C-alpha cells in the first residue's frame, strides 16, 4: 500500500503553487497517494489580480470555502479543517507554515494520530520580526514538526536556529510558471515600441511589481529615482513603472507629486499574465522590500531577461542575485545605495543585455518540475526514516513518539 500524503494550502489562487503541485502529482503517483486541501479560493488583496484559473490545477484537490480567506470566520475554518482531517486517511501531512488556525489544528491532530508532520516554511529571520513571545510559539511549533520543506539559504538558516535538525530540512526551489511567462514575454516584447507608445511610458524603465504597502518600502525607490533624475544627464529617458495596488497607493502618489518626480507611472493591479506586458516594456526590476520571505517577482523578471536590484532583506537576494552578474543587492534603508545602483544602468546601458542574459541562465534551473522532484526526494527520505516506519505505521504511544524525536 502506498503512503498517503495530505497537503494543506491556504488559497487556490496561487498559480505558481498550482504548477508545482501539478508537477508533484505526476511524479509522485507511482510511490504515494497525494491529496491537496485548499482552504479558500483567494485573499481580499488578490481579488483585483485576475480570476482563478483552474486549468493550472492538475492534481486531486478539494476547496473548503468558495470565498476569500478573510470572509470565513476562524471557527468555521477550524471546524472545516478538523472534519477533513478526521475524514482523510493519511500517513504524512504537509502543513503550510504556522500562521493560520488550520496549521495549529492540523499539527495537534496529527500528533494525536501519530502522523508524520512536514512544515512548509518560507520565513527568514529578517522577515517581519515578531515579539519574543511569538518567536517562542513559533519555535514550539517547529519542534513539534518532524521535518520541513523550505526554499532559500536564509530560510534554512532560520529553521536551524529555531531547532529543526539540518538532516530533516528538505530544500526545494521557489518556482513559477517559467514556460508560460517566457512565452508571453516574447509575444509582448516583439511589440515593445508600440506598447511604450500606447501606454505613454518612457523608452527605458525600472519596474516594481507587488503590493503597495509599508513593508514593500516603495518610498525608498521613489526617492532614489528622484535623486538619479536630478543628477544624471541621461535620466530623462528613464521612468519607474509601479505595478500593484494596496493601502499606500495615495501616499506614494503624493510623495511623487510633492517631490516633482517625473516619469513615475502607477498602473494599478493586474493579473499575473498582464503583468508580463509591463516587464516587456521595462529593463530592470527593483524590489526594495523591508520584509519579503522570498520575492517571486524576482523569478518572473529574470525569466523576462531583466537584471534585478533586490533588497538584502529579501530571501531571493541570497540565492538568485550574483552581484555584478545579473544585478545587485542593496541596503533598503539607504537611498544613496539604491540610487547608485539605479544610476549604474544609466551609465552602462550595454549591461542590460549581458545581465539580462545571465539572469535567464540562472533562473532556468528554478522550475516547477525541479521543485516537485525535490519534494518527492524529501518524501522518499521520510519513508526510509526509522521514526516513520515505527511511529506512523504502528501504534506506539505518545511517550515513545516523543522519545524517538529526542525532544
C-alpha positions in Angstrom: 0.0 0.0 0.0 1.3 3.4 -1.0 1.8 6.0 1.8 -0.9 8.7 1.7 0.2 12.4 1.7 -2.2 15.1 2.7 -1.1 18.6 1.6 -2.8 21.6 3.1 -2.7 25.0 1.4 -4.3 28.4 2.1 -5.6 29.7 -1.2 -6.4 28.2 -4.6 -5.5 31.4 -6.4 -1.7 30.8 -6.4 -1.0 29.8 -10.0 2.7 29.2 -9.2 1.9 26.8 -6.5 -0.6 25.1 -8.8 2.2 24.4 -11.3 4.4 22.8 -8.6 1.5 20.7 -7.1 0.6 19.5 -10.6 4.2 18.5 -11.4 4.4 16.8 -8.0 1.2 14.8 -8.7 2.6 13.5 -11.9 5.9 12.5 -10.3 4.5 11.2 -7.0 1.7 8.9 -8.1 3.8 5.8 -8.6 5.0 5.9 -5.0 2.5 7.9 -3.0 -1.2 9.0 -3.0 -1.4 12.8 -2.9 -4.4 14.8 -2.0 -4.5 18.6 -1.6 -6.9 20.6 0.7 -7.3 24.2 -0.4 -8.8 26.3 2.4 -10.3 29.1 0.2 -10.3 30.5 -3.3 -8.3 33.6 -2.7 -7.5 36.5 -0.4 -9.0 40.0 -0.5 -5.7 41.6 -1.5 -5.6 39.4 -4.6 -9.1 39.9 -5.8 -8.1 42.5 -8.4 -5.2 40.5 -9.7 -7.1 38.3 -12.0 -9.5 35.4 -11.8 -8.7 31.9 -10.6 -7.7 29.7 -13.5 -8.5 26.1 -12.6 -6.6 24.8 -15.7 -3.4 25.0 -13.8 -4.6 22.8 -11.0 -4.0 19.3 -12.4 -3.9 17.3 -9.2 -6.6 15.9 -6.8 -7.9 18.6 -4.5 -10.9 20.0 -2.6 -11.7 23.6 -1.9 -13.2 24.1 1.6 -14.6 27.6 1.1 -15.6 29.2 -2.2 -14.7 32.7 -0.9 -11.7 34.6 0.3 -9.9 33.6 3.4 -11.0 36.8 5.3 -14.7 36.1 4.6 -14.6 32.9 6.7 -14.5 33.0 10.5 -11.8 31.3 12.4 -14.3 29.0 13.9 -15.7 27.8 10.6 -12.1 27.3 9.2 -11.2 25.4 12.3 -14.3 23.2 12.2 -13.8 22.5 8.5 -10.2 21.5 8.7 -10.9 19.2 11.7 -13.7 17.5 9.8 -11.4 16.9 6.8 -8.5 15.6 9.0 -10.8 13.1 10.6 -12.3 12.1 7.2 -9.0 11.6 5.3 -6.7 8.7 5.9 -3.1 9.9 5.6 0.4 9.0 6.8 2.2 12.2 6.0 0.8 15.7 6.3 2.4 18.9 4.8 1.3 22.0 6.8 1.6 25.5 5.2 3.5 27.2 7.9 2.3 28.2 11.4 0.3 31.4 10.8 -3.1 30.0 10.3 -5.5 28.4 12.7 -5.7 25.4 10.4 -2.0 24.9 10.8 -2.2 24.5 14.6 -5.2 22.2 14.4 -3.5 20.1 11.8 -0.4 19.9 13.9 -2.1 18.9 17.1 -4.5 16.4 15.5 -1.6 14.8 13.5 0.5 14.5 16.7 -2.5 12.8 18.4 -2.9 10.4 15.5 0.8 9.8 15.2 1.2 11.1 11.6 4.5 12.3 10.1 4.4 16.1 10.0 6.3 18.2 7.5 6.0 22.0 7.7 6.3 24.1 4.6 8.4 27.0 5.9 9.4 30.2 4.0 10.2 32.7 6.6 13.6 34.2 7.3 14.9 35.8 10.5 14.9 39.2 8.8 11.4 38.9 7.5 8.8 40.8 9.6 10.4 40.3 13.1 7.9 39.3 15.8 7.8 39.9 19.6 9.7 37.4 21.6 6.6 35.5 22.8 5.6 34.9 19.2 9.1 33.6 18.4 8.7 31.2 21.3 5.4 29.9 19.9 7.0 29.6 16.5 9.9 27.6 18.0 7.5 25.2 19.8 5.6 24.7 16.6 8.8 23.9 14.7 9.9 21.5 17.4 6.7 19.5 17.2 7.1 19.0 13.4 9.2 16.1 12.1 10.7 17.7 9.0 10.5 20.8 6.9 10.3 21.9 3.3 11.9 25.2 2.7 13.4 27.3 -0.1 16.3 29.7 0.2 19.5 29.8 2.2 18.2 32.3 4.8 15.0 30.3 5.4 17.0 27.2 6.1 19.4 29.0 8.4 16.4 30.3 10.4 14.8 26.9 10.6 18.0 25.5 12.1 18.2 28.4 14.6 14.6 27.5 15.6 15.6 24.0 16.4 15.0 21.9 13.3 17.8 19.4 12.7 19.5 20.1 9.3 19.1 16.5 8.2 15.3 16.7 8.1 15.2 20.0 6.2 14.4 19.4 2.6 15.2 22.4 0.4 13.1 22.9 -2.7 13.5 25.7 -5.2 10.9 28.5 -5.5 9.4 28.4 -8.9 6.7 29.9 -11.1 5.2 29.1 -14.5 8.5 29.6 -16.4 7.4 28.4 -19.8 4.1 30.5 -19.9 5.9 33.6 -18.6 8.6 33.3 -21.3 6.0 32.7 -24.0 4.0 35.8 -23.0 7.1 37.9 -22.6 8.4 37.1 -26.1 4.9 38.0 -27.5 4.8 41.3 -25.7 8.4 42.1 -26.2 8.1 41.8 -30.0 5.7 44.7 -29.8 7.6 46.8 -27.3 7.8 50.1 -29.2 4.0 50.1 -29.9 3.3 49.3 -26.2 5.5 52.1 -25.0 3.7 54.5 -27.2 0.2 53.2 -26.3 0.9 53.2 -22.6 2.7 56.6 -22.6 5.8 55.5 -20.7 9.5 56.2 -21.1 11.7 54.3 -23.6 13.6 52.7 -20.6 12.0 51.8 -17.3 12.7 50.4 -13.9 9.8 48.3 -12.6 8.3 47.4 -9.2 5.7 44.7 -9.0 3.8 43.9 -5.8 1.6 45.2 -3.1 1.7 48.9 -2.3 2.2 48.8 1.4 4.7 50.0 4.0 6.8 46.8 4.2 7.5 47.0 0.5 9.4 50.2 1.0 8.5 51.8 -2.3 9.1 55.3 -1.0 12.8 54.5 -1.0 12.6 53.6 -4.6 10.9 56.8 -5.5 13.4 58.9 -3.5 16.4 57.1 -5.0 15.0 57.5 -8.5 14.4 61.2 -7.8 18.0 61.6 -6.8 19.1 60.0 -10.1 16.7 62.1 -12.2 18.1 65.3 -10.7 21.8 64.3 -11.0 22.1 62.2 -14.2 22.1 63.8 -17.7 20.5 60.7 -19.3 17.7 60.3 -16.7 15.1 61.9 -18.9 14.9 58.7 -20.9 14.1 56.6 -17.9 10.9 56.0 -15.9 9.6 53.9 -13.0 6.6 51.7 -13.5 4.7 50.8 -10.3 2.5 47.7 -10.9 0.2 46.8 -8.0 -2.4 48.2 -5.6 -2.6 48.5 -1.8 -3.2 50.8 1.1 -0.2 53.1 0.4 -1.1 54.0 -3.2 -2.4 57.5 -2.5 0.5 58.3 -0.1 3.1 57.1 -2.7 1.4 59.2 -5.4 1.6 62.2 -3.0 5.3 61.6 -2.5 5.9 61.6 -6.2 3.8 64.7 -6.7 5.3 66.6 -3.7 8.8 65.9 -4.8 8.0 66.7 -8.5 9.4 63.3 -9.5 8.8 62.9 -13.3 8.2 59.7 -15.2 6.6 57.7 -12.4 3.7 55.5 -13.6 1.2 54.0 -11.2 -0.6 51.4 -13.5 -2.6 49.6 -10.8 -3.0 45.9 -10.0 -3.1 43.3 -12.9 -3.4 39.6 -13.3 -0.1 37.8 -13.5 -0.4 37.3 -17.3 -1.0 41.0 -17.8 2.0 41.9 -15.6 4.2 40.3 -18.2 3.3 43.1 -20.6 4.9 45.6 -18.1 8.0 43.5 -17.8 8.2 43.6 -21.6 8.4 47.5 -21.6 10.8 47.6 -18.7 14.5 47.0 -18.3 15.4 46.4 -14.6 13.3 45.1 -11.7 13.6 46.8 -8.4 12.4 45.1 -5.2 13.1 47.4 -2.2 11.2 45.4 0.5 11.9 45.6 4.2 10.1 42.3 4.6 10.0 39.6 2.0 10.4 35.8 2.7 11.4 35.3 -1.0 10.1 37.6 -3.7 8.7 35.6 -6.6 8.7 38.7 -8.8 12.5 38.3 -9.0 12.0 34.9 -10.6 9.5 36.5 -13.0 11.8 39.3 -14.0 14.7 37.0 -14.5 12.6 34.8 -16.8 11.9 38.1 -18.7 15.7 38.6 -19.1 15.9 41.5 -16.7 18.7 42.5 -14.4 17.4 42.7 -10.8 18.0 45.1 -7.9 16.9 43.3 -4.8 16.9 44.4 -1.2 19.1 42.3 1.0 16.1 41.8 3.3 14.5 39.6 0.6 15.1 35.8 0.7 15.7 35.7 -3.1 18.6 38.1 -2.9 20.8 35.5 -1.3 20.1 32.7 -3.8 19.2 34.4 -7.1 21.3 37.6 -7.2 25.0 37.4 -8.1 26.3 40.9 -7.7 27.7 42.3 -11.0 26.5 39.2 -12.9 22.7 39.5 -13.1 22.1 42.6 -10.9 22.9 43.8 -7.4 21.6 43.6 -3.8 21.3 46.8 -1.8 20.5 48.1 1.7 16.8 49.1 1.6 17.3 51.7 4.3 20.0 53.5 2.2 18.6 55.8 -0.5 22.1 56.6 -1.7 23.0 52.9 -2.1 19.9 52.3 -4.3 20.3 55.5 -6.3 23.9 54.4 -7.1 22.7 51.0 -8.3 20.0 52.7 -10.5 22.5 55.1 -12.0 24.8 52.1 -12.9 22.4 51.1 -15.6 22.1 54.6 -17.0 25.9 54.7 -17.2 26.2 51.2 -18.6 23.3 50.5 -20.9 25.1 47.6 -22.5 24.9 45.8 -19.1 21.2 45.4 -19.6 21.6 42.8 -22.2 24.5 41.0 -20.6 23.0 40.9 -17.1 19.6 40.0 -18.5 21.0 37.0 -20.4 22.8 35.9 -17.2 19.5 36.2 -15.3 17.8 33.9 -17.7 20.5 31.3 -17.4 20.4 31.4 -13.6 16.6 31.2 -13.3 16.2 28.5 -16.0 17.0 25.9 -13.3 14.2 27.1 -11.0 11.4 25.1 -12.5 8.1 23.6 -11.1 9.4 20.2 -12.2 12.6 20.6 -10.1 10.7 21.8 -7.1 8.4 18.8 -7.4 11.4 16.4 -7.7 12.9 18.0 -4.6 9.7 17.5 -2.7 9.4 13.9 -3.8 13.0 13.2 -2.8 12.1 14.6 0.7 9.1 12.2 0.9 11.3 9.3 -0.1 13.7 10.1 2.7 10.8 10.3 5.1 9.5 6.8 4.4 13.0 5.4 4.8 13.2 7.1 8.2 13.0 4.7 11.2 10.8 7.1 13.0 8.3 7.0 10.2 8.4 3.2 10.0 7.8 2.7 13.7 5.5 5.6 14.7 3.4 6.2 11.6 2.6 2.5 10.9 2.5 1.0 14.4 0.6 2.1 17.5 3.4 3.3 19.6 2.2 5.5 22.4 2.9 9.2 22.5 5.8 8.9 25.0 7.7 6.7 22.7 6.9 9.1 19.8 8.4 12.0 21.7 11.4 9.9 22.7 12.1 8.9 19.1 12.2 12.6 18.3 14.7 13.1 21.0 12.7 16.0 22.4 
